């Protein structure tokens, strides 16, 4: 059972747990029936780091530079923020959206207008890793996750597509940068979005923001929004579905304990079995998030026109096999 404190502006709230609710004038405690610890560091508040952009997305922490890079989609640029340097432009893009680091620490970016997945090399050169399946151009790659074998799994809804799509659906793909091979992982979602592996790679979480008339198949127009959790099969492919949440999400990440952090109206935190354990309110609606900072315990949140952060108890989970 969740209990809220009336007439107090909450910065974060807990589902089923006690917490000191952080407000401008100090903490107030709400009690609930199932005691547990908050994932938010005691005394930490959500704080705004930068603003003035049009639609922020896809944050990723760059450890070597101690900065977070993220997308400002409509302005077709990647931005960067650091404690030392503040906010500035990182480079131009083709409506970049989701960003991650590959196992070598290179920036991987999904691009709406480019309709591709690209890699930024150490010298700044841009390599197109995938832009077609079976000769047909992608819709507008949205978000991406890397597996320990180096393959990139990415979602391809049509949110950035301004013409008729060439692929007859909104699918989830797997690309192998070493060979250039692209195959389909999943065809059954309406609007696939955020995607992330569990820390041990036995599971993958794939968000669906729900049915939309833009899907070419009317059977998908009324599909419910959800986050779907699948097993990873022994052969490395997609296994059976284990569960789904009651709400969808935009971008998602996991912490070292396997808790799932989603972005849909606010930041929701689920345990590895899909139980909602906490909600973190943000002044603007979040679209994506990432872990970063020296100890990987800062959660960076892209939310509409701004970049926010909050300190957490658990560090984020780096991709299995990451060399950074």
Secondary structure in CASP SS format (residue, H / E / C, confidence):
PFRMAT SS
TARGET T0000
AUTHOR 0000-0000-0000
METHOD secondary structure of the structure
MODEL  1
X C 1.00
X C 1.00
X C 1.00
X C 1.00
X C 1.00
X C 1.00
X C 1.00
X C 1.00
X C 1.00
X C 1.00
X C 1.00
X E 1.00
X E 1.00
X E 1.00
X C 1.00
X C 1.00
X C 1.00
X C 1.00
X E 1.00
X E 1.00
X E 1.00
X C 1.00
X C 1.00
X C 1.00
X C 1.00
X C 1.00
X C 1.00
X E 1.00
X E 1.00
X E 1.00
X C 1.00
X C 1.00
X C 1.00
X C 1.00
X C 1.00
X C 1.00
X C 1.00
X C 1.00
X C 1.00
X E 1.00
X C 1.00
X C 1.00
X C 1.00
X C 1.00
X C 1.00
X C 1.00
X E 1.00
X E 1.00
X E 1.00
X E 1.00
X C 1.00
X C 1.00
X C 1.00
X C 1.00
X C 1.00
X E 1.00
X E 1.00
X E 1.00
X E 1.00
X E 1.00
X E 1.00
X E 1.00
X C 1.00
X C 1.00
X C 1.00
X C 1.00
X E 1.00
X E 1.00
X E 1.00
X E 1.00
X E 1.00
X E 1.00
X H 1.00
X H 1.00
X H 1.00
X C 1.00
X E 1.00
X E 1.00
X E 1.00
X E 1.00
X E 1.00
X E 1.00
X C 1.00
X C 1.00
X C 1.00
X E 1.00
X E 1.00
X E 1.00
X E 1.00
X E 1.00
X E 1.00
X E 1.00
X C 1.00
X C 1.00
X C 1.00
X E 1.00
X E 1.00
X E 1.00
X E 1.00
X E 1.00
X E 1.00
X C 1.00
X C 1.00
X C 1.00
X C 1.00
X C 1.00
X E 1.00
X E 1.00
X E 1.00
X E 1.00
X E 1.00
X C 1.00
X C 1.00
X C 1.00
X C 1.00
X E 1.00
X E 1.00
X E 1.00
X E 1.00
X E 1.00
X C 1.00
X C 1.00
X C 1.00
X C 1.00
X C 1.00
X E 1.00
X E 1.00
X E 1.00
X E 1.00
X E 1.00
X C 1.00
X E 1.00
X E 1.00
X C 1.00
X C 1.00
X E 1.00
X E 1.00
X C 1.00
X C 1.00
X C 1.00
X C 1.00
X C 1.00
X C 1.00
X E 1.00
X E 1.00
X E 1.00
X C 1.00
X C 1.00
X C 1.00
X C 1.00
X C 1.00
X E 1.00
X E 1.00
X E 1.00
X E 1.00
X C 1.00
X C 1.00
X C 1.00
X C 1.00
X C 1.00
X C 1.00
X C 1.00
X C 1.00
X C 1.00
X C 1.00
X C 1.00
X C 1.00
X C 1.00
X C 1.00
X C 1.00
X C 1.00
X E 1.00
X E 1.00
X E 1.00
X E 1.00
X C 1.00
X C 1.00
X C 1.00
X C 1.00
X C 1.00
X C 1.00
X E 1.00
X E 1.00
X E 1.00
X E 1.00
X E 1.00
X C 1.00
X C 1.00
X C 1.00
X C 1.00
X C 1.00
X E 1.00
X E 1.00
X E 1.00
X E 1.00
X E 1.00
X E 1.00
X C 1.00
X C 1.00
X C 1.00
X C 1.00
X C 1.00
X E 1.00
X E 1.00
X E 1.00
X E 1.00
X E 1.00
X E 1.00
X C 1.00
X C 1.00
X C 1.00
X C 1.00
X C 1.00
X C 1.00
X C 1.00
X C 1.00
X C 1.00
X H 1.00
X H 1.00
X H 1.00
X C 1.00
X C 1.00
X C 1.00
X C 1.00
X C 1.00
X E 1.00
X E 1.00
X E 1.00
X E 1.00
X E 1.00
X E 1.00
X E 1.00
X C 1.00
X C 1.00
X C 1.00
X C 1.00
X C 1.00
X E 1.00
X E 1.00
X E 1.00
X E 1.00
X E 1.00
X E 1.00
X E 1.00
X C 1.00
X C 1.00
X C 1.00
X C 1.00
X C 1.00
X C 1.00
X C 1.00
X E 1.00
X E 1.00
X E 1.00
X E 1.00
X C 1.00
X C 1.00
X C 1.00
X C 1.00
X E 1.00
X E 1.00
X E 1.00
X E 1.00
X C 1.00
X C 1.00
X C 1.00
X E 1.00
X E 1.00
X E 1.00
X E 1.00
X C 1.00
X C 1.00
X C 1.00
X C 1.00
X C 1.00
X E 1.00
X E 1.00
X E 1.00
X E 1.00
X E 1.00
X C 1.00
X C 1.00
X C 1.00
X C 1.00
X C 1.00
X E 1.00
X E 1.00
X E 1.00
X E 1.00
X E 1.00
X E 1.00
X E 1.00
X C 1.00
X C 1.00
X C 1.00
X C 1.00
X C 1.00
X E 1.00
X E 1.00
X E 1.00
X E 1.00
X E 1.00
X E 1.00
X C 1.00
X C 1.00
X E 1.00
X E 1.00
X E 1.00
X E 1.00
X E 1.00
X E 1.00
X E 1.00
X C 1.00
X C 1.00
X C 1.00
X E 1.00
X C 1.00
X C 1.00
X C 1.00
X C 1.00
X C 1.00
X C 1.00
X C 1.00
X C 1.00
END
